[in-house]
Amino acid sequence: MIIDELIVKAKEARDNAYAPYSGFKVGAALLGKSGTIYTGANVENASYGLTVCAERIAVFKAVTSGEKKFESIAISGSGQGYIYPCGACLQVLAEFSPEMNVIITDEKNSYKEYNLSAMLPQIFSLGK
Ligand SMILES: [Zn+2]
C-alpha cells in the first residue's frame, strides 16, 4: 500500500536530517502524480531563521526535478505524538496541489490522513 511505503520512506529520510540545534528530526516523502517519491529532511542552520523544513525540501526536490503535481506527502517526526506540517509548508504544498493528501504519523506507526484543503482552506495567492 502506497501510504505504508510513504511512511517508511519518510522515516528513512528523517535519518538524514541535520538538526544539531533543536534535536528534532523530521522526514517527508512526497508522492508525485508520476509515481515518483521525493524525500526530504529538515536542515537547520546556526542562523536559525535559515532552517528549512523536511516538507519544503521534498517539494523543492520534486519541482526542480520537473514534477509539480502531487498525490500525497507523509511526514515523520522524532517527537512524541502526531507531527503536523507548519503553515509555511502547507502554503508551499498548496501552490502546486491544494487538494493533495497529507499523512501525519506518530512514534507508534499510527497515522492520520487529511486533505490539504481542510488543513489550509484559504491559501495565499496573487489573485491573478
Ligand atoms: Zn514546515
Backbone and ligand atoms as CSV (ligand in chain L), in Angstrom:
chain,resi,resn,atom,element,x,y,z
A,1,MET,N,N,0.850,-1.194,0.000
A,1,MET,CA,C,0.000,0.000,0.000
A,1,MET,C,C,0.880,1.236,0.000
A,2,ILE,N,N,0.530,2.194,-0.826
A,2,ILE,CA,C,1.410,3.349,-1.035
A,2,ILE,C,C,1.584,4.167,0.249
A,3,ILE,N,N,0.557,4.237,1.083
A,3,ILE,CA,C,0.703,5.010,2.329
A,3,ILE,C,C,1.796,4.400,3.203
A,4,ASP,N,N,1.798,3.086,3.310
A,4,ASP,CA,C,2.832,2.419,4.117
A,4,ASP,C,C,4.219,2.698,3.551
A,5,GLU,N,N,4.342,2.662,2.230
A,5,GLU,CA,C,5.641,2.927,1.602
A,5,GLU,C,C,6.086,4.366,1.862
A,6,LEU,N,N,5.151,5.288,1.765
A,6,LEU,CA,C,5.497,6.693,2.016
A,6,LEU,C,C,5.956,6.901,3.460
A,7,ILE,N,N,5.277,6.239,4.384
A,7,ILE,CA,C,5.659,6.381,5.793
A,7,ILE,C,C,7.057,5.807,6.037
A,8,VAL,N,N,7.337,4.668,5.436
A,8,VAL,CA,C,8.680,4.072,5.583
A,8,VAL,C,C,9.733,5.016,5.018
A,9,LYS,N,N,9.459,5.574,3.855
A,9,LYS,CA,C,10.443,6.470,3.227
A,9,LYS,C,C,10.598,7.783,4.007
A,10,ALA,N,N,9.531,8.257,4.605
A,10,ALA,CA,C,9.628,9.473,5.430
A,10,ALA,C,C,10.514,9.210,6.651
A,11,LYS,N,N,10.339,8.042,7.240
A,11,LYS,CA,C,11.180,7.687,8.401
A,11,LYS,C,C,12.641,7.537,8.001
A,12,GLU,N,N,12.874,6.909,6.859
A,12,GLU,CA,C,14.253,6.755,6.373
A,12,GLU,C,C,14.873,8.120,6.113
A,13,ALA,N,N,14.109,9.013,5.501
A,13,ALA,CA,C,14.615,10.349,5.188
A,13,ALA,C,C,14.962,11.109,6.467
A,14,ARG,N,N,14.188,10.867,7.512
A,14,ARG,CA,C,14.407,11.537,8.796
A,14,ARG,C,C,15.820,11.295,9.318
A,15,ASP,N,N,16.371,10.134,9.022
A,15,ASP,CA,C,17.727,9.812,9.477
A,15,ASP,C,C,18.765,10.777,8.910
A,16,ASN,N,N,18.441,11.415,7.793
A,16,ASN,CA,C,19.394,12.344,7.170
A,16,ASN,C,C,19.152,13.795,7.571
A,17,ALA,N,N,18.257,14.018,8.511
A,17,ALA,CA,C,18.016,15.388,8.963
A,17,ALA,C,C,19.289,15.956,9.597
A,18,TYR,N,N,19.433,17.263,9.457
A,18,TYR,CA,C,20.538,17.971,10.108
A,18,TYR,C,C,19.895,18.884,11.149
A,19,ALA,N,N,19.856,18.406,12.386
A,19,ALA,CA,C,19.133,19.124,13.446
A,19,ALA,C,C,19.953,19.206,14.728
A,20,PRO,N,N,21.180,19.774,14.657
A,20,PRO,CA,C,22.029,19.815,15.854
A,20,PRO,C,C,21.538,20.807,16.909
A,21,TYR,N,N,20.664,21.743,16.538
A,21,TYR,CA,C,20.234,22.780,17.480
A,21,TYR,C,C,18.971,22.382,18.225
A,22,SER,N,N,17.981,21.894,17.489
A,22,SER,CA,C,16.723,21.501,18.142
A,22,SER,C,C,16.733,20.029,18.543
A,23,GLY,N,N,17.490,19.219,17.845
A,23,GLY,CA,C,17.439,17.778,18.075
A,23,GLY,C,C,16.144,17.152,17.552
A,24,PHE,N,N,15.337,17.931,16.890
A,24,PHE,CA,C,14.034,17.488,16.389
A,24,PHE,C,C,14.162,17.178,14.901
A,25,LYS,N,N,14.202,15.895,14.599
A,25,LYS,CA,C,14.394,15.473,13.215
A,25,LYS,C,C,13.057,15.159,12.566
A,26,VAL,N,N,12.924,15.592,11.321
A,26,VAL,CA,C,11.698,15.351,10.560
A,26,VAL,C,C,12.074,14.840,9.170
A,27,GLY,N,N,11.311,13.859,8.714
A,27,GLY,CA,C,11.469,13.368,7.348
A,27,GLY,C,C,10.143,13.461,6.619
A,28,ALA,N,N,10.204,13.615,5.311
A,28,ALA,CA,C,8.995,13.682,4.497
A,28,ALA,C,C,9.197,12.878,3.228
A,29,ALA,N,N,8.105,12.266,2.769
A,29,ALA,CA,C,8.128,11.549,1.494
A,29,ALA,C,C,6.931,12.024,0.680
A,30,LEU,N,N,7.216,12.584,-0.468
A,30,LEU,CA,C,6.225,13.241,-1.322
A,30,LEU,C,C,6.005,12.404,-2.576
A,31,LEU,N,N,4.756,12.020,-2.804
A,31,LEU,CA,C,4.414,11.210,-3.977
A,31,LEU,C,C,3.924,12.106,-5.102
A,32,GLY,N,N,4.670,12.122,-6.200
A,32,GLY,CA,C,4.258,12.890,-7.364
A,32,GLY,C,C,3.213,12.142,-8.169
A,33,LYS,N,N,2.488,12.869,-9.008
A,33,LYS,CA,C,1.475,12.235,-9.866
A,33,LYS,C,C,2.094,11.194,-10.785
A,34,SER,N,N,3.373,11.340,-11.086
A,34,SER,CA,C,4.063,10.383,-11.959
A,34,SER,C,C,4.321,9.048,-11.259
A,35,GLY,N,N,4.187,9.060,-9.925
A,35,GLY,CA,C,4.502,7.864,-9.148
A,35,GLY,C,C,5.867,7.919,-8.486
A,36,THR,N,N,6.643,8.935,-8.828
A,36,THR,CA,C,7.958,9.101,-8.214
A,36,THR,C,C,7.804,9.641,-6.792
A,37,ILE,N,N,8.637,9.144,-5.887
A,37,ILE,CA,C,8.645,9.611,-4.497
A,37,ILE,C,C,9.896,10.462,-4.266
A,38,TYR,N,N,9.677,11.648,-3.725
A,38,TYR,CA,C,10.768,12.578,-3.405
A,38,TYR,C,C,10.834,12.705,-1.889
A,39,THR,N,N,12.008,12.597,-1.337
A,39,THR,CA,C,12.134,12.677,0.108
A,39,THR,C,C,12.828,13.971,0.519
A,40,GLY,N,N,12.644,14.320,1.775
A,40,GLY,CA,C,13.306,15.487,2.333
A,40,GLY,C,C,13.462,15.318,3.828
A,41,ALA,N,N,14.391,16.063,4.394
A,41,ALA,CA,C,14.586,16.096,5.841
A,41,ALA,C,C,14.904,17.532,6.225
A,42,ASN,N,N,14.594,17.886,7.469
A,42,ASN,CA,C,14.869,19.262,7.874
A,42,ASN,C,C,16.372,19.520,7.937
A,43,VAL,N,N,16.749,20.736,7.554
A,43,VAL,CA,C,18.147,21.159,7.581
A,43,VAL,C,C,18.212,22.461,8.364
A,44,GLU,N,N,18.817,22.390,9.553
A,44,GLU,CA,C,18.927,23.571,10.411
A,44,GLU,C,C,20.203,24.341,10.102
A,45,ASN,N,N,20.278,25.546,10.683
A,45,ASN,CA,C,21.434,26.399,10.487
A,45,ASN,C,C,21.688,27.172,11.775
A,46,ALA,N,N,22.953,27.519,12.015
A,46,ALA,CA,C,23.294,28.309,13.196
A,46,ALA,C,C,22.531,29.627,13.212
A,47,SER,N,N,22.230,30.154,12.038
A,47,SER,CA,C,21.331,31.299,11.913
A,47,SER,C,C,19.930,30.703,11.781
A,48,TYR,N,N,19.257,30.530,12.909
A,48,TYR,CA,C,18.053,29.692,12.984
A,48,TYR,C,C,17.020,29.933,11.892
A,49,GLY,N,N,16.832,31.189,11.539
A,49,GLY,CA,C,15.801,31.524,10.567
A,49,GLY,C,C,16.040,30.944,9.181
A,50,LEU,N,N,17.233,30.453,8.937
A,50,LEU,CA,C,17.550,29.873,7.631
A,50,LEU,C,C,17.181,28.402,7.552
A,51,THR,N,N,16.738,27.836,8.659
A,51,THR,CA,C,16.333,26.426,8.687
A,51,THR,C,C,15.199,26.180,7.702
A,52,VAL,N,N,15.256,25.021,7.032
A,52,VAL,CA,C,14.199,24.640,6.084
A,52,VAL,C,C,13.616,23.303,6.528
A,53,CYS,N,N,12.284,23.226,6.495
A,53,CYS,CA,C,11.573,22.006,6.907
A,53,CYS,C,C,11.720,20.885,5.879
A,54,ALA,N,N,11.518,19.671,6.350
A,54,ALA,CA,C,11.591,18.479,5.506
A,54,ALA,C,C,10.611,18.538,4.336
A,55,GLU,N,N,9.401,19.011,4.622
A,55,GLU,CA,C,8.367,19.024,3.581
A,55,GLU,C,C,8.756,19.925,2.416
A,56,ARG,N,N,9.266,21.105,2.734
A,56,ARG,CA,C,9.632,22.030,1.660
A,56,ARG,C,C,10.835,21.511,0.873
A,57,ILE,N,N,11.755,20.867,1.557
A,57,ILE,CA,C,12.899,20.301,0.826
A,57,ILE,C,C,12.413,19.244,-0.158
A,58,ALA,N,N,11.457,18.411,0.259
A,58,ALA,CA,C,10.912,17.398,-0.650
A,58,ALA,C,C,10.223,18.061,-1.845
A,59,VAL,N,N,9.452,19.115,-1.582
A,59,VAL,CA,C,8.768,19.823,-2.678
A,59,VAL,C,C,9.790,20.438,-3.632
A,60,PHE,N,N,10.819,21.065,-3.084
A,60,PHE,CA,C,11.801,21.727,-3.945
A,60,PHE,C,C,12.568,20.696,-4.777
A,61,LYS,N,N,12.835,19.531,-4.195
A,61,LYS,CA,C,13.490,18.468,-4.977
A,61,LYS,C,C,12.587,18.049,-6.137
A,62,ALA,N,N,11.304,17.883,-5.850
A,62,ALA,CA,C,10.361,17.436,-6.885
A,62,ALA,C,C,10.257,18.475,-7.995
A,63,VAL,N,N,10.037,19.720,-7.591
A,63,VAL,CA,C,9.824,20.772,-8.590
A,63,VAL,C,C,11.074,20.955,-9.452
A,64,THR,N,N,12.233,20.906,-8.832
A,64,THR,CA,C,13.461,21.092,-9.616
A,64,THR,C,C,13.829,19.830,-10.389
A,65,SER,N,N,13.073,18.755,-10.174
A,65,SER,CA,C,13.222,17.550,-10.998
A,65,SER,C,C,12.169,17.524,-12.104
A,66,GLY,N,N,11.319,18.543,-12.142
A,66,GLY,CA,C,10.329,18.645,-13.209
A,66,GLY,C,C,8.930,18.193,-12.831
A,67,GLU,N,N,8.693,17.856,-11.578
A,67,GLU,CA,C,7.365,17.384,-11.152
A,67,GLU,C,C,6.687,18.456,-10.305
A,68,LYS,N,N,5.443,18.818,-10.675
A,68,LYS,CA,C,4.769,19.922,-9.994
A,68,LYS,C,C,3.378,19.573,-9.487
A,69,LYS,N,N,2.943,18.331,-9.680
A,69,LYS,CA,C,1.630,17.911,-9.179
A,69,LYS,C,C,1.823,16.697,-8.271
A,70,PHE,N,N,1.177,16.752,-7.103
A,70,PHE,CA,C,1.431,15.729,-6.100
A,70,PHE,C,C,0.153,15.049,-5.631
A,71,GLU,N,N,0.311,13.783,-5.249
A,71,GLU,CA,C,-0.805,12.997,-4.706
A,71,GLU,C,C,-0.859,13.113,-3.183
A,72,SER,N,N,0.297,12.856,-2.543
A,72,SER,CA,C,0.336,12.747,-1.083
A,72,SER,C,C,1.712,13.104,-0.558
A,73,ILE,N,N,1.736,13.431,0.736
A,73,ILE,CA,C,3.012,13.573,1.435
A,73,ILE,C,C,2.862,12.926,2.803
A,74,ALA,N,N,3.863,12.148,3.201
A,74,ALA,CA,C,3.902,11.581,4.546
A,74,ALA,C,C,4.995,12.288,5.333
A,75,ILE,N,N,4.716,12.522,6.603
A,75,ILE,CA,C,5.632,13.266,7.463
A,75,ILE,C,C,5.893,12.470,8.725
A,76,SER,N,N,7.171,12.339,9.079
A,76,SER,CA,C,7.557,11.577,10.269
A,76,SER,C,C,8.511,12.410,11.111
A,77,GLY,N,N,8.146,12.662,12.361
A,77,GLY,CA,C,8.985,13.455,13.243
A,77,GLY,C,C,9.553,12.609,14.372
A,78,SER,N,N,10.609,13.135,15.005
A,78,SER,CA,C,11.264,12.372,16.071
A,78,SER,C,C,10.632,12.628,17.436
A,79,GLY,N,N,9.606,13.458,17.502
A,79,GLY,CA,C,8.977,13.764,18.782
A,79,GLY,C,C,7.863,12.792,19.133
A,80,GLN,N,N,7.158,13.110,20.198
A,80,GLN,CA,C,6.027,12.302,20.630
A,80,GLN,C,C,4.744,12.827,19.991
A,81,GLY,N,N,3.843,11.928,19.674
A,81,GLY,CA,C,2.566,12.325,19.116
A,81,GLY,C,C,2.654,12.638,17.628
A,82,TYR,N,N,1.530,13.093,17.098
A,82,TYR,CA,C,1.471,13.393,15.666
A,82,TYR,C,C,2.196,14.701,15.359
A,83,ILE,N,N,2.956,14.673,14.267
A,83,ILE,CA,C,3.714,15.842,13.845
A,83,ILE,C,C,3.034,16.441,12.612
A,84,TYR,N,N,2.484,17.639,12.786
A,84,TYR,CA,C,1.781,18.321,11.692
A,84,TYR,C,C,2.730,19.265,10.967
A,85,PRO,N,N,2.494,19.473,9.683
A,85,PRO,CA,C,3.328,20.437,8.953
A,85,PRO,C,C,3.049,21.867,9.414
A,86,CYS,N,N,4.055,22.727,9.317
A,86,CYS,CA,C,3.867,24.132,9.685
A,86,CYS,C,C,3.098,24.856,8.580
A,87,GLY,N,N,2.647,26.036,8.878
A,87,GLY,CA,C,1.864,26.810,7.920
A,87,GLY,C,C,2.634,27.137,6.648
A,88,ALA,N,N,3.924,27.404,6.780
A,88,ALA,CA,C,4.725,27.726,5.590
A,88,ALA,C,C,4.747,26.537,4.635
A,89,CYS,N,N,4.907,25.353,5.169
A,89,CYS,CA,C,4.942,24.157,4.309
A,89,CYS,C,C,3.577,23.889,3.680
A,90,LEU,N,N,2.503,24.122,4.427
A,90,LEU,CA,C,1.171,23.945,3.848
A,90,LEU,C,C,0.987,24.883,2.658
A,91,GLN,N,N,1.422,26.114,2.802
A,91,GLN,CA,C,1.304,27.083,1.712
A,91,GLN,C,C,2.115,26.642,0.497
A,92,VAL,N,N,3.326,26.160,0.726
A,92,VAL,CA,C,4.180,25.717,-0.393
A,92,VAL,C,C,3.568,24.504,-1.086
A,93,LEU,N,N,3.032,23.562,-0.326
A,93,LEU,CA,C,2.359,22.403,-0.928
A,93,LEU,C,C,1.138,22.852,-1.731
A,94,ALA,N,N,0.366,23.788,-1.166
A,94,ALA,CA,C,-0.871,24.243,-1.812
A,94,ALA,C,C,-0.601,24.983,-3.121
A,95,GLU,N,N,0.571,25.563,-3.245
A,95,GLU,CA,C,0.939,26.229,-4.504
A,95,GLU,C,C,0.823,25.263,-5.685
A,96,PHE,N,N,1.122,24.003,-5.428
A,96,PHE,CA,C,1.178,23.027,-6.510
A,96,PHE,C,C,-0.027,22.090,-6.535
A,97,SER,N,N,-0.491,21.659,-5.371
A,97,SER,CA,C,-1.568,20.658,-5.325
A,97,SER,C,C,-2.444,20.882,-4.095
A,98,PRO,N,N,-3.346,21.874,-4.167
A,98,PRO,CA,C,-4.147,22.220,-2.982
A,98,PRO,C,C,-5.092,21.122,-2.511
A,99,GLU,N,N,-5.334,20.115,-3.339
A,99,GLU,CA,C,-6.244,19.027,-2.947
A,99,GLU,C,C,-5.506,17.744,-2.595
A,100,MET,N,N,-4.207,17.802,-2.430
A,100,MET,CA,C,-3.434,16.577,-2.150
A,100,MET,C,C,-3.695,16.073,-0.731
A,101,ASN,N,N,-3.248,14.857,-0.471
A,101,ASN,CA,C,-3.392,14.258,0.859
A,101,ASN,C,C,-2.145,14.495,1.694
A,102,VAL,N,N,-2.353,14.714,2.985
A,102,VAL,CA,C,-1.255,14.907,3.930
A,102,VAL,C,C,-1.379,13.823,4.995
A,103,ILE,N,N,-0.337,13.030,5.128
A,103,ILE,CA,C,-0.340,11.902,6.063
A,103,ILE,C,C,0.628,12.218,7.194
A,104,ILE,N,N,0.098,12.299,8.391
A,104,ILE,CA,C,0.959,12.575,9.539
A,104,ILE,C,C,1.057,11.316,10.394
A,105,THR,N,N,2.193,11.134,11.010
A,105,THR,CA,C,2.447,9.902,11.764
A,105,THR,C,C,2.831,10.234,13.204
A,106,ASP,N,N,2.775,9.203,14.029
A,106,ASP,CA,C,3.304,9.351,15.388
A,106,ASP,C,C,4.391,8.303,15.608
A,107,GLU,N,N,4.932,8.279,16.799
A,107,GLU,CA,C,6.049,7.387,17.088
A,107,GLU,C,C,5.635,5.920,17.164
A,108,LYS,N,N,4.329,5.667,17.174
A,108,LYS,CA,C,3.841,4.285,17.281
A,108,LYS,C,C,3.402,3.715,15.932
A,109,ASN,N,N,3.774,4.406,14.852
A,109,ASN,CA,C,3.417,3.983,13.494
A,109,ASN,C,C,1.932,4.125,13.187
A,110,SER,N,N,1.218,4.896,13.990
A,110,SER,CA,C,-0.150,5.243,13.629
A,110,SER,C,C,-0.084,6.435,12.684
A,111,TYR,N,N,-1.145,6.605,11.896
A,111,TYR,CA,C,-1.162,7.774,11.028
A,111,TYR,C,C,-2.571,8.334,10.889
A,112,LYS,N,N,-2.629,9.596,10.478
A,112,LYS,CA,C,-3.875,10.272,10.162
A,112,LYS,C,C,-3.711,10.871,8.778
A,113,GLU,N,N,-4.801,10.902,8.020
A,113,GLU,CA,C,-4.740,11.431,6.668
A,113,GLU,C,C,-5.724,12.593,6.533
A,114,TYR,N,N,-5.259,13.673,5.954
A,114,TYR,CA,C,-6.075,14.870,5.759
A,114,TYR,C,C,-6.001,15.299,4.312
A,115,ASN,N,N,-7.025,15.996,3.862
A,115,ASN,CA,C,-6.909,16.701,2.602
A,115,ASN,C,C,-6.292,18.057,2.911
A,116,LEU,N,N,-5.335,18.457,2.110
A,116,LEU,CA,C,-4.635,19.723,2.349
A,116,LEU,C,C,-5.610,20.896,2.431
A,117,SER,N,N,-6.684,20.858,1.634
A,117,SER,CA,C,-7.641,21.970,1.629
A,117,SER,C,C,-8.359,22.106,2.969
A,118,ALA,N,N,-8.403,21.020,3.757
A,118,ALA,CA,C,-9.001,21.095,5.090
A,118,ALA,C,C,-8.013,21.698,6.094
A,119,MET,N,N,-6.724,21.472,5.860
A,119,MET,CA,C,-5.705,21.990,6.772
A,119,MET,C,C,-5.419,23.465,6.511
A,120,LEU,N,N,-5.529,23.867,5.243
A,120,LEU,CA,C,-5.268,25.267,4.858
A,120,LEU,C,C,-6.353,25.673,3.871
A,121,PRO,N,N,-7.538,25.997,4.384
A,121,PRO,CA,C,-8.671,26.257,3.475
A,121,PRO,C,C,-8.539,27.532,2.650
A,122,GLN,N,N,-7.834,28.501,3.135
A,122,GLN,CA,C,-7.679,29.774,2.415
A,122,GLN,C,C,-6.203,29.968,2.114
A,123,ILE,N,N,-5.794,29.655,0.903
A,123,ILE,CA,C,-4.374,29.812,0.567
A,123,ILE,C,C,-4.100,31.214,0.053
A,124,PHE,N,N,-2.888,31.643,0.275
A,124,PHE,CA,C,-2.459,32.931,-0.267
A,124,PHE,C,C,-2.265,32.791,-1.768
A,125,SER,N,N,-2.746,33.762,-2.527
A,125,SER,CA,C,-2.436,33.807,-3.958
A,125,SER,C,C,-2.357,35.265,-4.361
A,126,LEU,N,N,-1.791,35.515,-5.518
A,126,LEU,CA,C,-1.656,36.877,-6.013
A,126,LEU,C,C,-2.921,37.359,-6.705
A,127,GLY,N,N,-3.935,36.510,-6.763
A,127,GLY,CA,C,-5.211,36.896,-7.336
A,127,GLY,C,C,-5.175,37.057,-8.846
A,128,LYS,N,N,-4.243,36.399,-9.483
A,128,LYS,CA,C,-4.138,36.529,-10.954
A,128,LYS,C,C,-4.995,35.488,-11.635
L,1,ZN,ZN,ZN,7.379,23.438,7.707
